[in-house]
Amino acid sequence: MNKPELLAPAGDLERLQTAIRFGADAVYVGGPVLQLRADAASFSMEQLAQAVELTHAAGRRLYVTVNCFVRNGEVRQVGEYARALHELGVDAVIVSDLGAICAVKAAAPDLEVHISTQANCLNWAAACHYYDMGASRVVLAREATLDEIVELRAQTPKALELECFVHGAMCMAYSGRCLLSAYLHGRSGNRGDCAQPCRYRYALCEEGKDGEYFPILENERGTMLLSSRDLNAMPFLNRLTEAGVNSLKIEGRMKSTYYVATVVNAYRHRLDGTAPAECCLAELDCASHREYTSGFYFGPKPDMPPAGASYRQECTFIALVLGRQENGRYLIEQRNRFCVGDRLELLSPNSMGEHFVVEDLQTEDGEPVQAAPHPQQRLSIACPLELAPGDLLRRRVSG
């Protein structure tokens, strides 16, 4: 059985390079228009050209999300955009709107089309129809169960690739089709501008009680009625592969460089069998997340809603390794405060679990310091471990 593709998110060029370095086979990004993430996670056309160059130089693939629901005035724009992306060398576009699919295939027939999870594909008949329209891949609805995926795979052409999410945030709405943000704030999640009101705390207000509010309590932390847990498919990754899934997708174009490195690294090691399963699973606790769930893969479960009020993580991102200096020390860029005497762990695609104690810290100019309090300050550090550019340093929250 062929090993599935590991597909990672990237919200900027740094995160794209991180995804590549830590083992993603392909990366998906949003361009300047028609994508479902805020401007903070969008690439300009110039940056997309750089992204194509970086991914192809590494032997990887680049997909661009064009998954907004398209309005009348945007149909021609979709075709023009598809031609421009094809000319840049983008490997595929991820599309949900039927009109957009037609516009892409008419304007750039050789550009691969992947059907977005926003299209809610749950059955083999729909998947076959998308294939007949020219799609090479279907990203299955979040609500698809393992049994449904097995049946869908058996009833669809082998040339049609299947992709599913394995990790990250989930939406309580049906495959993300939510109007709550648009209704409450005039910001539509279907246009890439969700305010995430599902994460809010809510209370009841009884009519005629002068605006008195009554809290809704589930436990000591309150109740998040609409806030989903995060998906974690690591414990049953082999079952998704056996079901015939061709691509395993990590959610998170708005996530940090550290998140991308941690999660991609864990899934890469698991797929390659280069680290014990329990180590890969534990590694996922090191990145910021809500309580984990298996999603809908085994059918709706009582643990699906609420995730509680807070995120959790076992480690804090401390610094990015920039390179080795002539004197044998390493130049790093600080991301969170740390001090001499702290025990730091190395996050690298080449190792797992190595750590050291900071004994010698200097400014970039060689002045000794005891602490690094300034964001993105460049520092020189002595380290007994072998570090490489792009490696990350972190500290245990409890350590």
Secondary structure as UniProt FT lines:
FT   STRAND          5..9
FT   HELIX           13..21
FT   TURN            22..23
FT   STRAND          26..30
FT   HELIX           39..41
FT   HELIX           45..57
FT   TURN            58..59
FT   STRAND          61..66
FT   HELIX           72..74
FT   HELIX           75..88
FT   STRAND          92..95
FT   HELIX           98..107
FT   TURN            109..110
FT   STRAND          112..115
FT   HELIX           117..119
FT   HELIX           124..132
FT   TURN            133..134
FT   STRAND          137..139
FT   TURN            142..143
FT   HELIX           146..154
FT   TURN            158..159
FT   STRAND          161..168
FT   HELIX           174..176
FT   HELIX           180..185
FT   HELIX           189..191
FT   HELIX           197..199
FT   STRAND          203..205
FT   TURN            207..208
FT   TURN            210..211
FT   STRAND          213..215
FT   TURN            220..221
FT   TURN            225..226
FT   STRAND          230..232
FT   HELIX           234..236
FT   HELIX           237..242
FT   TURN            243..244
FT   STRAND          247..250
FT   TURN            253..254
FT   HELIX           257..272
FT   HELIX           277..283
FT   HELIX           284..286
FT   STRAND          292..293
FT   TURN            295..298
FT   TURN            302..303
FT   STRAND          315..324
FT   TURN            326..327
FT   STRAND          330..334
FT   STRAND          338..339
FT   TURN            340..341
FT   STRAND          343..348
FT   TURN            349..350
FT   STRAND          351..357
FT   STRAND          361..363
FT   TURN            364..365
FT   STRAND          371..372
FT   TURN            375..376
FT   STRAND          378..381
FT   TURN            389..390
FT   STRAND          392..396
FT   TURN            397..398
//
